């Protein structure tokens, strides 16, 4: 049964949990500015000495996202535990793929993800040993057919996808993410190794969660909530995020069923 916490607030259930995984993009900020009520909630969790991880499907190292949050005005004490899908992918690449040549699919702003092995970046698809997808090319950010044509001869190569999200809202602008390209590649028969929510590595690498009672908070049913479901965590869906219009039109129960996701709690926005 799904319970709405708009009246009671997160404070009404906070003492039931030891650890909170909280989505960044969509819950704490919208890519442009911080959400004040969410920041106030983090401060309240801090006062109660509750552990929380700011978990994000960002195809960048932890340090890069931390600097981004600092520029947005988030205090240092709230940024103690930031963990990204990019960091989880990077840990894998450094141990298993570091000496292999790769072809990068994504914008130049993501280059810092592979600074340590940038000399292995290939400019030619046929010369690469694997594909590293962090997003869409700036010049082809709305055309998935371009990626189908680009990759159809290379489905024998593995793709590392550093952001499983299909779409994200940057302010009022909707953008496609790396997951959209990976989906096209999979439909053509290609193999994709994903790093980020809902996959377990990003949770388990971020903090010791063994034996903890966990609440996962997010706005994406496909990633945040399904990740919680797969790991048997309780979940809280923030309804004014990526599914806002769907929920307004159909209601949260119906939308959750459509995505085959189990939602324990809802809030319009994260609020203490």
SULKA-V241222 format. One record per pair of residues at least 24 apart in sequence whose C-alpha atoms are under 8 Angstrom apart, sorted by sequence separation. I is the first residue (numbers start at 1). J is the second residue. D is the distance in Angstrom with one decimal. If there is no record, write none. Layout:
i=I j=J d=D
i=I j=J d=D
This chain:
i=60 j=84 d=6.8
i=62 j=86 d=7.7
i=90 j=114 d=7.5
i=110 j=134 d=6.8
i=198 j=222 d=7.3
i=219 j=243 d=7.2
i=54 j=79 d=7.6
i=59 j=84 d=7.0
i=60 j=85 d=7.4
i=61 j=86 d=5.4
i=62 j=87 d=6.1
i=103 j=128 d=5.6
i=198 j=223 d=4.6
i=56 j=82 d=8.0
i=58 j=84 d=5.5
i=59 j=85 d=5.9
i=60 j=86 d=4.6
i=61 j=87 d=4.8
i=101 j=127 d=7.6
i=102 j=128 d=4.7
i=103 j=129 d=7.9
i=105 j=131 d=7.2
i=131 j=157 d=6.9
i=133 j=159 d=6.8
i=197 j=223 d=5.0
i=198 j=224 d=6.2
i=237 j=263 d=6.6
i=54 j=81 d=6.1
i=55 j=82 d=6.1
i=56 j=83 d=6.5
i=57 j=84 d=5.7
i=58 j=85 d=5.6
i=59 j=86 d=4.1
i=60 j=87 d=6.6
i=86 j=113 d=6.8
i=101 j=128 d=5.0
i=102 j=129 d=5.6
i=103 j=130 d=6.6
i=104 j=131 d=6.2
i=105 j=132 d=6.0
i=106 j=133 d=6.0
i=107 j=134 d=7.7
i=130 j=157 d=5.3
i=131 j=158 d=6.2
i=132 j=159 d=5.9
i=133 j=160 d=6.0
i=134 j=161 d=6.3
i=197 j=224 d=6.1
i=198 j=225 d=7.7
i=200 j=227 d=7.3
i=235 j=262 d=7.7
i=236 j=263 d=6.3
i=239 j=266 d=6.8
i=53 j=81 d=5.0
i=54 j=82 d=4.7
i=55 j=83 d=5.1
i=56 j=84 d=4.9
i=57 j=85 d=4.8
i=58 j=86 d=5.9
i=59 j=87 d=7.7
i=100 j=128 d=7.9
i=101 j=129 d=5.3
i=102 j=130 d=4.9
i=103 j=131 d=5.0
i=104 j=132 d=4.9
i=105 j=133 d=4.6
i=106 j=134 d=5.1
i=107 j=135 d=6.6
i=126 j=154 d=7.7
i=129 j=157 d=6.6
i=130 j=158 d=5.2
i=131 j=159 d=4.5
i=132 j=160 d=4.9
i=133 j=161 d=4.9
i=134 j=162 d=5.3
i=135 j=163 d=7.4
i=198 j=226 d=5.8
i=199 j=227 d=6.3
i=235 j=263 d=5.6
i=236 j=264 d=6.0
i=237 j=265 d=6.3
i=238 j=266 d=5.9
i=239 j=267 d=6.1
i=240 j=268 d=5.4
i=52 j=81 d=7.0
i=53 j=82 d=5.9
i=54 j=83 d=6.3
i=55 j=84 d=6.0
i=56 j=85 d=6.3
i=57 j=86 d=7.3
i=61 j=90 d=7.7
i=100 j=129 d=6.1
i=101 j=130 d=6.8
i=102 j=131 d=5.5
i=103 j=132 d=6.0
i=104 j=133 d=6.0
i=105 j=134 d=6.2
i=106 j=135 d=4.2
i=107 j=136 d=6.2
i=125 j=154 d=7.9
i=129 j=158 d=7.9
i=130 j=159 d=6.0
i=131 j=160 d=6.1
i=132 j=161 d=6.4
i=133 j=162 d=6.3
i=134 j=163 d=6.3
i=198 j=227 d=3.6
i=234 j=263 d=7.7
i=235 j=264 d=5.3
i=236 j=265 d=4.5
i=237 j=266 d=4.7
i=238 j=267 d=5.1
i=239 j=268 d=4.8
i=240 j=269 d=6.2
i=20 j=50 d=7.8
i=22 j=52 d=7.0
i=24 j=54 d=5.9
i=53 j=83 d=7.0
i=100 j=130 d=7.6
i=102 j=132 d=6.4
i=104 j=134 d=7.6
i=105 j=135 d=6.4
i=106 j=136 d=4.4
i=107 j=137 d=4.9
i=130 j=160 d=7.6
i=132 j=162 d=7.7
i=155 j=185 d=7.1
i=164 j=194 d=6.5
i=197 j=227 d=5.7
i=198 j=228 d=7.4
i=234 j=264 d=6.2
i=235 j=265 d=6.3
i=236 j=266 d=5.2
i=237 j=267 d=6.5
i=238 j=268 d=5.5
i=239 j=269 d=6.6
i=10 j=41 d=8.0
i=19 j=50 d=6.6
i=20 j=51 d=6.4
i=21 j=52 d=5.7
i=22 j=53 d=6.1
i=23 j=54 d=5.9
i=24 j=55 d=6.2
i=25 j=56 d=6.8
i=105 j=136 d=6.3
i=106 j=137 d=4.7
i=107 j=138 d=5.6
i=159 j=190 d=7.6
i=161 j=192 d=6.6
i=163 j=194 d=7.4
i=164 j=195 d=7.0
i=200 j=231 d=7.2
i=236 j=267 d=7.3
i=238 j=269 d=5.4
i=18 j=50 d=6.4
i=19 j=51 d=5.0
i=20 j=52 d=4.5
i=21 j=53 d=5.0
i=22 j=54 d=5.0
i=23 j=55 d=5.1
i=24 j=56 d=5.5
i=46 j=78 d=7.8
i=105 j=137 d=6.5
i=106 j=138 d=7.5
i=158 j=190 d=6.9
i=159 j=191 d=6.3
i=160 j=192 d=5.9
i=161 j=193 d=6.1
i=162 j=194 d=6.3
i=163 j=195 d=6.6
i=164 j=196 d=6.2
i=198 j=230 d=7.5
i=229 j=261 d=7.2
i=238 j=270 d=6.4
i=18 j=51 d=6.6
i=19 j=52 d=5.5
i=20 j=53 d=6.3
i=21 j=54 d=6.3
i=22 j=55 d=5.8
i=23 j=56 d=5.6
i=142 j=175 d=7.9
i=152 j=185 d=7.8
i=155 j=188 d=7.1
i=157 j=190 d=7.2
i=158 j=191 d=5.3
i=159 j=192 d=4.7
i=160 j=193 d=5.0
i=161 j=194 d=4.9
i=162 j=195 d=5.2
i=163 j=196 d=6.0
i=164 j=197 d=6.9
i=229 j=262 d=6.6
i=19 j=53 d=7.9
i=21 j=55 d=6.2
i=141 j=175 d=7.8
i=142 j=176 d=7.1
i=147 j=181 d=6.7
i=151 j=185 d=7.1
i=155 j=189 d=6.3
i=156 j=190 d=6.4
i=157 j=191 d=7.4
i=158 j=192 d=6.0
i=159 j=193 d=6.2
i=160 j=194 d=6.1
i=161 j=195 d=6.3
i=162 j=196 d=6.7
i=39 j=74 d=7.9
i=43 j=78 d=7.4
i=141 j=176 d=7.1
i=155 j=190 d=4.4
i=156 j=191 d=7.7
i=158 j=193 d=7.4
i=160 j=195 d=7.7
i=221 j=256 d=7.2
i=226 j=261 d=5.8
i=42 j=78 d=6.9
i=144 j=180 d=7.7
i=148 j=184 d=6.4
i=152 j=188 d=6.9
i=155 j=191 d=7.3
i=225 j=261 d=6.5
i=226 j=262 d=7.5
i=144 j=181 d=6.8
i=147 j=184 d=7.5
i=148 j=185 d=7.0
i=222 j=259 d=6.9
i=225 j=262 d=7.2
i=34 j=72 d=6.7
i=221 j=259 d=6.7
i=225 j=263 d=6.9
i=33 j=72 d=6.3
i=34 j=73 d=7.8
i=222 j=261 d=7.6
i=32 j=72 d=7.9
i=34 j=74 d=7.8
i=136 j=176 d=7.5
i=144 j=184 d=7.4
i=148 j=188 d=8.0
i=221 j=261 d=6.3
i=135 j=176 d=7.8
i=136 j=177 d=6.7
i=135 j=177 d=5.1
i=136 j=178 d=6.3
i=134 j=177 d=7.8
i=135 j=178 d=3.9
i=134 j=178 d=5.4
i=135 j=179 d=7.7
i=133 j=178 d=6.0
i=136 j=181 d=7.4
i=135 j=181 d=7.5
i=133 j=181 d=7.8
i=133 j=182 d=7.6
i=60 j=110 d=6.4
i=59 j=110 d=6.9
i=61 j=112 d=7.6
i=60 j=112 d=7.0
i=61 j=113 d=5.9
i=60 j=113 d=5.2
i=59 j=113 d=7.1
i=165 j=222 d=7.9
i=165 j=223 d=6.9
i=164 j=223 d=7.5
i=89 j=160 d=7.8
i=106 j=178 d=7.7
i=89 j=162 d=6.1
i=169 j=242 d=6.7
i=168 j=242 d=6.8
i=59 j=134 d=5.5
i=59 j=135 d=7.9
i=86 j=162 d=5.4
i=85 j=162 d=5.8
i=86 j=163 d=7.4
i=85 j=163 d=6.3
i=59 j=162 d=5.1
i=58 j=162 d=7.4
i=59 j=163 d=5.7
i=57 j=162 d=7.4
i=58 j=163 d=6.1
i=57 j=163 d=5.1
i=89 j=195 d=5.5
i=57 j=164 d=7.0
i=88 j=195 d=6.2
i=57 j=165 d=7.0
i=88 j=196 d=7.2
i=86 j=195 d=7.2
i=85 j=195 d=5.4
i=86 j=196 d=7.6
i=85 j=196 d=4.2
i=84 j=196 d=7.2
i=85 j=197 d=7.4
i=88 j=201 d=6.8
i=88 j=202 d=5.7
i=85 j=202 d=6.1
i=88 j=205 d=7.0
i=84 j=202 d=7.2
i=83 j=202 d=7.6
i=83 j=206 d=5.8
i=82 j=206 d=8.0
i=81 j=206 d=7.8
i=31 j=169 d=7.4
i=32 j=170 d=6.6
i=30 j=169 d=6.8
i=31 j=170 d=4.8
i=32 j=171 d=5.7
i=57 j=196 d=5.3
i=30 j=170 d=5.8
i=31 j=171 d=6.0
i=56 j=196 d=7.5
i=57 j=197 d=6.5
i=30 j=171 d=5.4
i=56 j=197 d=7.8
i=26 j=169 d=7.6
i=55 j=203 d=7.9
i=53 j=206 d=7.4
i=53 j=207 d=7.6
i=19 j=209 d=7.5
i=27 j=217 d=8.0
i=27 j=218 d=6.2
i=26 j=218 d=7.3
i=27 j=219 d=6.4
i=19 j=212 d=6.5
i=21 j=214 d=7.5
i=26 j=219 d=6.0
i=18 j=212 d=5.7
i=19 j=213 d=6.3
i=20 j=214 d=5.7
i=21 j=215 d=6.4
i=22 j=216 d=6.0
i=23 j=217 d=6.1
i=17 j=212 d=7.6
i=18 j=213 d=5.2
i=19 j=214 d=4.9
i=20 j=215 d=5.0
i=21 j=216 d=4.6
i=22 j=217 d=4.8
i=23 j=218 d=4.9
i=17 j=213 d=5.0
i=18 j=214 d=6.1
i=19 j=215 d=6.5
i=20 j=216 d=5.8
i=21 j=217 d=6.1
i=22 j=218 d=6.2
i=23 j=219 d=7.5
i=16 j=213 d=7.5
i=17 j=214 d=5.6
i=20 j=217 d=7.3
i=17 j=215 d=6.5
i=23 j=224 d=7.2
i=27 j=238 d=6.8
i=27 j=241 d=7.1
i=26 j=241 d=5.3
i=26 j=242 d=7.0
i=44 j=272 d=7.3
i=41 j=270 d=7.2
i=41 j=271 d=5.8
i=38 j=269 d=7.5
i=40 j=271 d=7.6
i=41 j=272 d=4.9
i=37 j=269 d=7.6
i=38 j=270 d=5.1
i=40 j=272 d=7.2
i=37 j=270 d=6.4
i=38 j=271 d=5.9
i=37 j=271 d=5.3
i=38 j=272 d=7.9
i=37 j=272 d=7.5
i=27 j=269 d=7.2
i=27 j=270 d=6.6
i=2 j=253 d=7.8
i=9 j=267 d=7.9
i=5 j=265 d=6.7
i=6 j=266 d=7.6
i=10 j=270 d=7.6
i=2 j=263 d=5.9
i=3 j=264 d=6.3
i=4 j=265 d=5.7
i=5 j=266 d=6.0
i=6 j=267 d=5.2
i=10 j=271 d=6.2
i=11 j=272 d=5.4
i=1 j=263 d=7.8
i=2 j=264 d=4.6
i=3 j=265 d=4.7
i=4 j=266 d=4.8
i=5 j=267 d=5.4
i=6 j=268 d=6.6
i=9 j=271 d=5.8
i=10 j=272 d=4.8
i=1 j=264 d=6.4
i=2 j=265 d=5.3
i=3 j=266 d=6.3
i=4 j=267 d=6.0
i=9 j=272 d=4.9
i=2 j=266 d=7.1
i=6 j=271 d=7.7
